[in-house]
Structure formats: C-alpha cells, structure tokens
Amino acid sequence: MIKKYIHNNQLIALIIKNEYSNEGINFFTPNDFPEQIAYMSHKKDTIIKAHIHNEIERNIFITQEVLIIKKGKLRLDLYTQEKEYIESCIIAEGDVVFLASGGHGLKCLEDIEMIEVKQGPYLGEKDKVRFEEINDNKVIINE
C-alpha cells in the first residue's frame, strides 16, 4: 500500500506501508528528485552486478528525508511550505516515509526507533525553520 500526499500539485510526502510488496525494482520518485526512493524485491540467487557510482556534481536546493520506522508508532503532521497544516497520518513499525517538500512534525504515540536518511552535510539549526505545530484537538487523521 502506498499513500501520496499532494498539495497544489506538489508531492508533500509518500508513505510506503509495511504491507507493500511488488516484484522487481519499483521507483516511487521522479528521476529529477534529489532523493531517490525505490522498493526492490528479488528472487533467491538474483545477482546485482558489482558497481561503483560516478562522481557527479549535483546542485540540491531542498532537503528531502526518508524515515524508516523500526519500532513503535507515531503521528506524522504534514504542512505546506508556507507552514499551513494539511493533515496527519499514523506511521507504524516497518513503514517508510518519504518527506519530499513542505513541512512536517512528529508526535511519538509509542516508544520509537527509526532511521533517518537525508542529504548532507547537515547544518544544524541553519538547516531548518521551526514553527508552531497544529493543536492536537485540530488534527485530521488520514488512514
């Protein structure tokens, strides 16, 4: 199962639920995105030929993130680039979240273990603008 969150024709987030399965290599992101997300499923004894990646200069103007939920459950709140709340969804163990644009906030509903992947180098607080999150009473959960 895949859920895309789109606002004004712009991909805000992509959720790949733990139940998702498909044979072969399936890319979820357009080729021009600075972060590429794919799901791969191969049969036993499949060989992926050894390779290296060429040095290529790339200009990246937006940070995109991938969250891999190893344990627990959280609420993901999605916002536009203008900090306007869109909606929320529940993310659970085994799910993968691709944060493509706009803003986001997280509320841990259980103890969480997750892995975050994003472009670097990380510049600390220079890398982001924090803002007031949605009041819990106004949250719209989309399942």
OpenMM code with the backbone's topology and positions (N, CA, C; nanometers):
from openmm import Vec3, app, unit

residues = "MET ILE LYS LYS TYR ILE HIS ASN ASN GLN LEU ILE ALA LEU ILE ILE LYS ASN GLU TYR SER ASN GLU GLY ILE ASN PHE PHE THR PRO ASN ASP PHE PRO GLU GLN ILE ALA TYR MET SER HIS LYS LYS ASP THR ILE ILE LYS ALA HIS ILE HIS ASN GLU ILE GLU ARG ASN ILE PHE ILE THR GLN GLU VAL LEU ILE ILE LYS LYS GLY LYS LEU ARG LEU ASP LEU TYR THR GLN GLU LYS GLU TYR ILE GLU SER CYS ILE ILE ALA GLU GLY ASP VAL VAL PHE LEU ALA SER GLY GLY HIS GLY LEU LYS CYS LEU GLU ASP ILE GLU MET ILE GLU VAL LYS GLN GLY PRO TYR LEU GLY GLU LYS ASP LYS VAL ARG PHE GLU GLU ILE ASN ASP ASN LYS VAL ILE ILE ASN GLU".split()
positions = [
    Vec3(0.0839, -0.1170, 0.0000),
    Vec3(0.0000, 0.0000, 0.0000),
    Vec3(0.0894, 0.1247, 0.0000),
    Vec3(0.0549, 0.2186, -0.0859),
    Vec3(0.1294, 0.3443, -0.0999),
    Vec3(0.0299, 0.4588, -0.0885),
    Vec3(0.0651, 0.5592, -0.0113),
    Vec3(-0.0212, 0.6763, 0.0026),
    Vec3(0.0608, 0.7996, -0.0318),
    Vec3(0.0103, 0.8775, -0.1288),
    Vec3(0.0761, 1.0026, -0.1666),
    Vec3(-0.0029, 1.1190, -0.1090),
    Vec3(0.0669, 1.2140, -0.0501),
    Vec3(0.0059, 1.3366, -0.0007),
    Vec3(0.0505, 1.4479, -0.0945),
    Vec3(-0.0449, 1.5030, -0.1665),
    Vec3(-0.0174, 1.6059, -0.2667),
    Vec3(-0.0960, 1.7310, -0.2302),
    Vec3(-0.0309, 1.8450, -0.2370),
    Vec3(-0.0954, 1.9731, -0.2101),
    Vec3(-0.0572, 2.0691, -0.3219),
    Vec3(-0.1572, 2.1277, -0.3880),
    Vec3(-0.1329, 2.2181, -0.5011),
    Vec3(-0.0394, 2.1549, -0.6038),
    Vec3(-0.0677, 2.0304, -0.6400),
    Vec3(0.0074, 1.9538, -0.7396),
    Vec3(0.1537, 1.9295, -0.7007),
    Vec3(0.1864, 1.9428, -0.5732),
    Vec3(0.3234, 1.9192, -0.5269),
    Vec3(0.3224, 1.8035, -0.4282),
    Vec3(0.4118, 1.7061, -0.4490),
    Vec3(0.4235, 1.5942, -0.3568),
    Vec3(0.4815, 1.6430, -0.2244),
    Vec3(0.4052, 1.6248, -0.1168),
    Vec3(0.4500, 1.6629, 0.0165),
    Vec3(0.5163, 1.5434, 0.0849),
    Vec3(0.4477, 1.4278, 0.0779),
    Vec3(0.5008, 1.3076, 0.1431),
    Vec3(0.4502, 1.1833, 0.0713),
    Vec3(0.5242, 1.0775, 0.0872),
    Vec3(0.4889, 0.9475, 0.0320),
    Vec3(0.5083, 0.8467, 0.1447),
    Vec3(0.4057, 0.7683, 0.1727),
    Vec3(0.4126, 0.6671, 0.2769),
    Vec3(0.4085, 0.5303, 0.2102),
    Vec3(0.5082, 0.4493, 0.2389),
    Vec3(0.5123, 0.3122, 0.1890),
    Vec3(0.4859, 0.2233, 0.3100),
    Vec3(0.3648, 0.1695, 0.3167),
    Vec3(0.3262, 0.0881, 0.4312),
    Vec3(0.4022, -0.0435, 0.4297),
    Vec3(0.4211, -0.0987, 0.5481),
    Vec3(0.4955, -0.2225, 0.5657),
    Vec3(0.4388, -0.3358, 0.4792),
    Vec3(0.3097, -0.3325, 0.4505),
    Vec3(0.2437, -0.4389, 0.3747),
    Vec3(0.2756, -0.4338, 0.2251),
    Vec3(0.3355, -0.3248, 0.1769),
    Vec3(0.3625, -0.3103, 0.0340),
    Vec3(0.4570, -0.4202, -0.0130),
    Vec3(0.4259, -0.4762, -0.1287),
    Vec3(0.5112, -0.5774, -0.1899),
    Vec3(0.4898, -0.5736, -0.3407),
    Vec3(0.5984, -0.5876, -0.4145),
    Vec3(0.5899, -0.5888, -0.5596),
    Vec3(0.7207, -0.6466, -0.6129),
    Vec3(0.7145, -0.7262, -0.7151),
    Vec3(0.8360, -0.7867, -0.7698),
    Vec3(0.9175, -0.6861, -0.8494),
    Vec3(1.0481, -0.7076, -0.8514),
    Vec3(1.1372, -0.6242, -0.9312),
    Vec3(1.1772, -0.4971, -0.8597),
    Vec3(1.2151, -0.3988, -0.9394),
    Vec3(1.2577, -0.2689, -0.8875),
    Vec3(1.1494, -0.1678, -0.9198),
    Vec3(1.1010, -0.0998, -0.8172),
    Vec3(0.9919, -0.0040, -0.8331),
    Vec3(1.0325, 0.1288, -0.7706),
    Vec3(1.0571, 0.2293, -0.8559),
    Vec3(1.0906, 0.3627, -0.8067),
    Vec3(0.9623, 0.4403, -0.7793),
    Vec3(0.9624, 0.5128, -0.6680),
    Vec3(0.8464, 0.5927, -0.6295),
    Vec3(0.8665, 0.7404, -0.6593),
    Vec3(0.9896, 0.7810, -0.6860),
    Vec3(1.0206, 0.9223, -0.7048),
    Vec3(1.0539, 0.9514, -0.8506),
    Vec3(1.0228, 1.0721, -0.8951),
    Vec3(1.0637, 1.1126, -1.0308),
    Vec3(1.2162, 1.1173, -1.0405),
    Vec3(1.2689, 1.0993, -1.1599),
    Vec3(1.4138, 1.0972, -1.1817),
    Vec3(1.4824, 1.2279, -1.1435),
    Vec3(1.4082, 1.3404, -1.1439),
    Vec3(1.4717, 1.4691, -1.1149),
    Vec3(1.4720, 1.5052, -0.9662),
    Vec3(1.4164, 1.4202, -0.8793),
    Vec3(1.4189, 1.4469, -0.7356),
    Vec3(1.5607, 1.4293, -0.6817),
    Vec3(1.6017, 1.5114, -0.5838),
    Vec3(1.7351, 1.4964, -0.5269),
    Vec3(1.7494, 1.3717, -0.4389),
    Vec3(1.6403, 1.3127, -0.3974),
    Vec3(1.6417, 1.1886, -0.3201),
    Vec3(1.5634, 1.0853, -0.4004),
    Vec3(1.6175, 0.9680, -0.4169),
    Vec3(1.5516, 0.8640, -0.4953),
    Vec3(1.5095, 0.7509, -0.4025),
    Vec3(1.3833, 0.7076, -0.4149),
    Vec3(1.3297, 0.6018, -0.3306),
    Vec3(1.2790, 0.4890, -0.4198),
    Vec3(1.3252, 0.3676, -0.3910),
    Vec3(1.2815, 0.2510, -0.4676),
    Vec3(1.2562, 0.1348, -0.3734),
    Vec3(1.1659, 0.0484, -0.4129),
    Vec3(1.1415, -0.0780, -0.3442),
    Vec3(1.1964, -0.1865, -0.4348),
    Vec3(1.2706, -0.2811, -0.3771),
    Vec3(1.3296, -0.3875, -0.4581),
    Vec3(1.2945, -0.5229, -0.3992),
    Vec3(1.2542, -0.6128, -0.4858),
    Vec3(1.2244, -0.7495, -0.4455),
    Vec3(1.2848, -0.8425, -0.5505),
    Vec3(1.3751, -0.9286, -0.5073),
    Vec3(1.4430, -1.0186, -0.5991),
    Vec3(1.4345, -1.1615, -0.5478),
    Vec3(1.4328, -1.2543, -0.6381),
    Vec3(1.4309, -1.3967, -0.6048),
    Vec3(1.5706, -1.4415, -0.5608),
    Vec3(1.5734, -1.5492, -0.4862),
    Vec3(1.6990, -1.6091, -0.4433),
    Vec3(1.7890, -1.6321, -0.5648),
    Vec3(1.9156, -1.6090, -0.5486),
    Vec3(2.0200, -1.6254, -0.6493),
    Vec3(2.0207, -1.5160, -0.7556),
    Vec3(1.9344, -1.4146, -0.7422),
    Vec3(1.9446, -1.2982, -0.8301),
    Vec3(2.0792, -1.2315, -0.8046),
    Vec3(2.1423, -1.1854, -0.9099),
    Vec3(2.2707, -1.1169, -0.8970),
    Vec3(2.2534, -0.9717, -0.9401),
    Vec3(2.2949, -0.8832, -0.8539),
    Vec3(2.3028, -0.7411, -0.8883),
    Vec3(2.4511, -0.7149, -0.9089),
    Vec3(2.4882, -0.6882, -1.0334),
    Vec3(2.6302, -0.6768, -1.0683),
    Vec3(2.6989, -0.5702, -0.9842),
    Vec3(2.8204, -0.6009, -0.9418),
    Vec3(2.9021, -0.5071, -0.8657),
    Vec3(2.9185, -0.3780, -0.9454),
    Vec3(2.9147, -0.2661, -0.8749),
    Vec3(2.9268, -0.1384, -0.9440),
    Vec3(2.9734, -0.0306, -0.8468),
    Vec3(3.0210, 0.0787, -0.9031),
    Vec3(3.0507, 0.1995, -0.8271),
    Vec3(2.9672, 0.3110, -0.8882),
    Vec3(2.9552, 0.4195, -0.8135),
    Vec3(2.8817, 0.5347, -0.8654),
    Vec3(2.9813, 0.6430, -0.9056),
    Vec3(2.9591, 0.7013, -1.0203),
    Vec3(3.0466, 0.8066, -1.0724),
    Vec3(3.0340, 0.9331, -0.9893),
    Vec3(3.1430, 1.0058, -0.9788),
    Vec3(3.1380, 1.1377, -0.9166),
    Vec3(3.0681, 1.2313, -1.0132),
    Vec3(2.9588, 1.2870, -0.9684),
    Vec3(2.8821, 1.3808, -1.0496),
    Vec3(2.8429, 1.4969, -0.9598),
    Vec3(2.8743, 1.6178, -1.0024),
    Vec3(2.8352, 1.7342, -0.9237),
    Vec3(2.6852, 1.7543, -0.9382),
    Vec3(2.6189, 1.7703, -0.8246),
    Vec3(2.4742, 1.7921, -0.8236),
    Vec3(2.4451, 1.9160, -0.7410),
    Vec3(2.3477, 1.9943, -0.7837),
    Vec3(2.3019, 2.1093, -0.7074),
    Vec3(2.1696, 2.0714, -0.6418),
    Vec3(2.1682, 2.0747, -0.5101),
    Vec3(2.0479, 2.0378, -0.4356),
    Vec3(2.0000, 2.1611, -0.3609),
    Vec3(1.8729, 2.1972, -0.3803),
    Vec3(1.8187, 2.3191, -0.3216),
    Vec3(1.7143, 2.2917, -0.2146),
    Vec3(1.6785, 2.1662, -0.1936),
    Vec3(1.5799, 2.1309, -0.0923),
    Vec3(1.6232, 2.0013, -0.0252),
    Vec3(1.6042, 1.9951, 0.1044),
    Vec3(1.6358, 1.8717, 0.1768),
    Vec3(1.5131, 1.7821, 0.1761),
    Vec3(1.5307, 1.6606, 0.1333),
    Vec3(1.4260, 1.5594, 0.1392),
    Vec3(1.4726, 1.4520, 0.2362),
    Vec3(1.3780, 1.3934, 0.3105),
    Vec3(1.4129, 1.2966, 0.4134),
    Vec3(1.3383, 1.1657, 0.3927),
    Vec3(1.3998, 1.0595, 0.4402),
    Vec3(1.3358, 0.9281, 0.4445),
    Vec3(1.3427, 0.8799, 0.5889),
    Vec3(1.2281, 0.8387, 0.6426),
    Vec3(1.2222, 0.7811, 0.7763),
    Vec3(1.1848, 0.6341, 0.7631),
    Vec3(1.2610, 0.5482, 0.8271),
    Vec3(1.2330, 0.4045, 0.8278),
    Vec3(1.1988, 0.3690, 0.9719),
    Vec3(1.0743, 0.3292, 0.9953),
    Vec3(1.0274, 0.3026, 1.1308),
    Vec3(1.0613, 0.1583, 1.1674),
    Vec3(1.1525, 0.1423, 1.2610),
    Vec3(1.1942, 0.0095, 1.3056),
    Vec3(1.1036, -0.0439, 1.4154),
    Vec3(1.0552, 0.0467, 1.5022),
    Vec3(0.9745, 0.0038, 1.6163),
    Vec3(0.8831, 0.1180, 1.6581),
    Vec3(0.7593, 0.0863, 1.6941),
    Vec3(0.6693, 0.1854, 1.7512),
    Vec3(0.5730, 0.2454, 1.6518),
    Vec3(0.5072, 0.3512, 1.6967),
    Vec3(0.4043, 0.4176, 1.6167),
    Vec3(0.4125, 0.5673, 1.6423),
    Vec3(0.3925, 0.6456, 1.5380),
    Vec3(0.3933, 0.7903, 1.5522),
    Vec3(0.2869, 0.8538, 1.4640),
    Vec3(0.2575, 0.9794, 1.4959),
    Vec3(0.1685, 1.0596, 1.4124),
    Vec3(0.2554, 1.1556, 1.3338),
    Vec3(0.2362, 1.1574, 1.2032),
    Vec3(0.3082, 1.2481, 1.1140),
    Vec3(0.2135, 1.3600, 1.0747),
    Vec3(0.2493, 1.4826, 1.1077),
    Vec3(0.1711, 1.6008, 1.0710),
    Vec3(0.2372, 1.6665, 0.9509),
    Vec3(0.1583, 1.6914, 0.8464),
    Vec3(0.2109, 1.7477, 0.7218),
    Vec3(0.1653, 1.8922, 0.7047),
    Vec3(0.2560, 1.9755, 0.6541),
    Vec3(0.2325, 2.1178, 0.6348),
    Vec3(0.2803, 2.1603, 0.4960),
    Vec3(0.2254, 2.2710, 0.4468),
    Vec3(0.2735, 2.3301, 0.3219),
    Vec3(0.4065, 2.4012, 0.3491),
    Vec3(0.4717, 2.4465, 0.2447),
    Vec3(0.5947, 2.5234, 0.2590),
    Vec3(0.5668, 2.6542, 0.3333),
    Vec3(0.4404, 2.6995, 0.3280),
    Vec3(0.4004, 2.8233, 0.3960),
    Vec3(0.3587, 2.7984, 0.5405),
    Vec3(0.3829, 2.6758, 0.5915),
    Vec3(0.3573, 2.6360, 0.7305),
    Vec3(0.2091, 2.6177, 0.7611),
    Vec3(0.1266, 2.5982, 0.6593),
    Vec3(-0.0163, 2.5718, 0.6796),
    Vec3(-0.0371, 2.4215, 0.6961),
    Vec3(-0.1134, 2.3836, 0.7986),
    Vec3(-0.1403, 2.2423, 0.8259),
    Vec3(-0.2223, 2.1807, 0.7131),
    Vec3(-0.1861, 2.0603, 0.6708),
    Vec3(-0.2613, 1.9875, 0.5679),
    Vec3(-0.3430, 1.8770, 0.6335),
    Vec3(-0.2752, 1.7766, 0.6874),
    Vec3(-0.3400, 1.6650, 0.7566),
    Vec3(-0.2333, 1.5792, 0.8222),
    Vec3(-0.2781, 1.4754, 0.8926),
    Vec3(-0.1880, 1.3857, 0.9651),
    Vec3(-0.2149, 1.2420, 0.9269),
    Vec3(-0.1198, 1.1556, 0.9533),
    Vec3(-0.1387, 1.0130, 0.9320),
    Vec3(-0.0601, 0.9368, 1.0378),
    Vec3(-0.0991, 0.8125, 1.0594),
    Vec3(-0.0323, 0.7272, 1.1564),
    Vec3(0.0702, 0.6411, 1.0835),
    Vec3(0.1906, 0.6384, 1.1360),
    Vec3(0.3009, 0.5624, 1.0791),
    Vec3(0.3401, 0.4570, 1.1821),
    Vec3(0.3603, 0.3338, 1.1367),
    Vec3(0.3885, 0.2248, 1.2298),
    Vec3(0.5128, 0.1473, 1.1876),
    Vec3(0.5509, 0.0560, 1.2732),
    Vec3(0.6680, -0.0286, 1.2522),
    Vec3(0.6699, -0.0888, 1.1119),
    Vec3(0.7839, -0.0762, 1.0461),
    Vec3(0.8005, -0.1308, 0.9119),
    Vec3(0.7647, -0.0338, 0.8008),
    Vec3(0.6968, 0.0764, 0.8335),
    Vec3(0.6596, 0.1754, 0.7324),
    Vec3(0.7804, 0.2603, 0.6949),
    Vec3(0.7774, 0.3148, 0.5732),
    Vec3(0.8809, 0.4055, 0.5240),
    Vec3(0.8116, 0.5346, 0.4833),
    Vec3(0.8671, 0.6471, 0.5255),
    Vec3(0.8111, 0.7792, 0.4966),
    Vec3(0.9112, 0.8560, 0.4122),
    Vec3(0.8647, 0.9110, 0.3010),
    Vec3(0.9473, 0.9988, 0.2180),
    Vec3(0.8893, 1.1389, 0.2301),
    Vec3(0.9650, 1.2305, 0.2871),
    Vec3(0.9228, 1.3693, 0.3050),
    Vec3(0.9846, 1.4509, 0.1930),
    Vec3(0.9028, 1.4830, 0.0932),
    Vec3(0.9510, 1.5414, -0.0315),
    Vec3(0.9576, 1.6936, -0.0282),
    Vec3(0.8589, 1.7570, 0.0365),
    Vec3(0.8546, 1.9033, 0.0380),
    Vec3(0.7636, 1.9481, 0.1516),
    Vec3(0.7485, 2.0786, 0.1666),
    Vec3(0.6639, 2.1304, 0.2734),
    Vec3(0.7279, 2.1087, 0.4092),
    Vec3(0.6426, 2.1103, 0.5118),
    Vec3(0.6910, 2.0930, 0.6484),
    Vec3(0.6329, 1.9678, 0.7107),
    Vec3(0.6853, 1.9324, 0.8249),
    Vec3(0.6362, 1.8138, 0.8945),
    Vec3(0.6695, 1.8228, 1.0423),
    Vec3(0.5898, 1.7525, 1.1209),
    Vec3(0.6140, 1.7380, 1.2634),
    Vec3(0.5785, 1.5954, 1.3010),
    Vec3(0.6344, 1.5485, 1.4092),
    Vec3(0.6107, 1.4113, 1.4531),
    Vec3(0.5673, 1.4119, 1.5981),
    Vec3(0.4711, 1.3249, 1.6316),
    Vec3(0.4339, 1.3015, 1.7699),
    Vec3(0.4443, 1.1512, 1.7934),
    Vec3(0.5324, 1.1117, 1.8843),
    Vec3(0.5509, 0.9693, 1.9136),
    Vec3(0.4322, 0.9195, 1.9948),
    Vec3(0.3617, 0.8211, 1.9408),
    Vec3(0.2465, 0.7617, 2.0089),
    Vec3(0.2887, 0.6410, 2.0917),
    Vec3(0.4050, 0.5886, 2.0627),
    Vec3(0.4676, 0.4793, 2.1362),
    Vec3(0.6176, 0.5076, 2.1361),
    Vec3(0.6927, 0.4296, 2.2118),
    Vec3(0.8385, 0.4397, 2.2029),
    Vec3(0.8780, 0.4117, 2.0578),
    Vec3(0.9664, 0.4935, 2.0048),
    Vec3(1.0012, 0.4869, 1.8625),
    Vec3(1.1495, 0.4560, 1.8440),
    Vec3(1.1770, 0.3729, 1.7444),
    Vec3(1.3114, 0.3575, 1.6904),
    Vec3(1.2981, 0.3759, 1.5402),
    Vec3(1.3756, 0.4678, 1.4846),
    Vec3(1.3675, 0.4912, 1.3402),
    Vec3(1.5030, 0.5323, 1.2874),
    Vec3(1.5165, 0.5173, 1.1585),
    Vec3(1.6368, 0.5587, 1.0879),
    Vec3(1.5963, 0.6728, 0.9956),
    Vec3(1.6763, 0.7799, 0.9954),
    Vec3(1.6521, 0.8936, 0.9071),
    Vec3(1.7638, 0.8989, 0.8040),
    Vec3(1.7260, 0.9195, 0.6786),
    Vec3(1.8222, 0.9342, 0.5700),
    Vec3(1.7895, 1.0643, 0.4981),
    Vec3(1.8901, 1.1496, 0.4800),
    Vec3(1.8709, 1.2740, 0.4043),
    Vec3(2.0039, 1.3201, 0.3494),
    Vec3(1.9991, 1.4186, 0.2590),
    Vec3(2.1210, 1.4712, 0.2001),
    Vec3(2.2007, 1.5473, 0.3058),
    Vec3(2.3283, 1.5490, 0.2887),
    Vec3(2.4147, 1.6247, 0.3777),
    Vec3(2.4923, 1.7267, 0.2974),
    Vec3(2.5792, 1.7993, 0.3598),
    Vec3(2.6057, 1.7936, 0.5027),
    Vec3(2.4946, 1.8611, 0.5828),
    Vec3(2.4741, 1.8125, 0.7073),
    Vec3(2.3726, 1.8683, 0.7962),
    Vec3(2.4275, 1.9938, 0.8608),
    Vec3(2.3503, 2.1017, 0.8571),
    Vec3(2.3957, 2.2313, 0.9078),
    Vec3(2.3304, 2.2695, 1.0400),
    Vec3(2.2734, 2.1728, 1.1103),
    Vec3(2.2102, 2.2013, 1.2393),
    Vec3(2.0914, 2.2936, 1.2233),
    Vec3(2.0781, 2.3901, 1.3124),
    Vec3(1.9618, 2.4799, 1.3103),
    Vec3(1.9585, 2.5711, 1.1876),
    Vec3(2.0715, 2.5883, 1.1175),
    Vec3(2.0722, 2.6665, 0.9933),
    Vec3(1.9964, 2.5933, 0.8831),
    Vec3(1.9747, 2.4647, 0.9032),
    Vec3(1.9155, 2.3779, 0.8024),
    Vec3(1.7626, 2.3791, 0.8035),
    Vec3(1.7007, 2.4464, 0.9032),
    Vec3(1.5548, 2.4376, 0.9160),
    Vec3(1.4972, 2.5607, 0.9828),
    Vec3(1.3670, 2.5781, 0.9668),
    Vec3(1.2911, 2.6827, 1.0345),
    Vec3(1.1842, 2.6122, 1.1168),
    Vec3(1.1874, 2.6313, 1.2466),
    Vec3(1.0860, 2.5708, 1.3337),
    Vec3(0.9661, 2.6642, 1.3416),
    Vec3(0.8458, 2.6062, 1.3588),
    Vec3(0.7247, 2.6865, 1.3692),
    Vec3(0.6235, 2.6157, 1.4578),
    Vec3(0.5168, 2.6862, 1.4932),
    Vec3(0.4137, 2.6340, 1.5834),
    Vec3(0.3373, 2.5215, 1.5153),
    Vec3(0.3336, 2.4054, 1.5816),
    Vec3(0.2633, 2.2912, 1.5240),
    Vec3(0.1137, 2.2977, 1.5540),
    Vec3(0.0400, 2.2117, 1.4857),
    Vec3(-0.1056, 2.2043, 1.4986),
    Vec3(-0.1438, 2.1636, 1.6413),
    Vec3(-0.2506, 2.2203, 1.6910),
    Vec3(-0.3070, 2.1818, 1.8197),
    Vec3(-0.3656, 2.0416, 1.8060),
    Vec3(-0.3372, 1.9522, 1.9013),
    Vec3(-0.3856, 1.8132, 1.8953),
    Vec3(-0.5365, 1.8037, 1.8716),
    Vec3(-0.6126, 1.8994, 1.9196),
    Vec3(-0.7591, 1.8963, 1.9032),
    Vec3(-0.8033, 1.9226, 1.7600),
    Vec3(-0.7144, 1.9745, 1.6763),
    Vec3(-0.7495, 2.0097, 1.5388),
    Vec3(-0.6888, 1.9152, 1.4363),
    Vec3(-0.6257, 1.8087, 1.4830),
    Vec3(-0.5591, 1.7142, 1.3951),
    Vec3(-0.6621, 1.6365, 1.3119),
    Vec3(-0.6354, 1.6240, 1.1832),
    Vec3(-0.7180, 1.5442, 1.0920),
    Vec3(-0.6358, 1.4215, 1.0545),
    Vec3(-0.6782, 1.3039, 1.1015),
    Vec3(-0.6040, 1.1797, 1.0734),
    Vec3(-0.6556, 1.1182, 0.9455),
    Vec3(-0.5662, 1.0933, 0.8528),
    Vec3(-0.5992, 1.0257, 0.7271),
    Vec3(-0.5369, 0.8877, 0.7313),
    Vec3(-0.6175, 0.7871, 0.7220),
    Vec3(-0.5661, 0.6486, 0.7246),
    Vec3(-0.5566, 0.5914, 0.5864),
] * unit.nanometer
topology = app.Topology()
chain = topology.addChain("A")
for resn in residues:
    res = topology.addResidue(resn, chain)
    for name in ("N", "CA", "C"):
        topology.addAtom(name, app.Element.getBySymbol(name[0]), res)
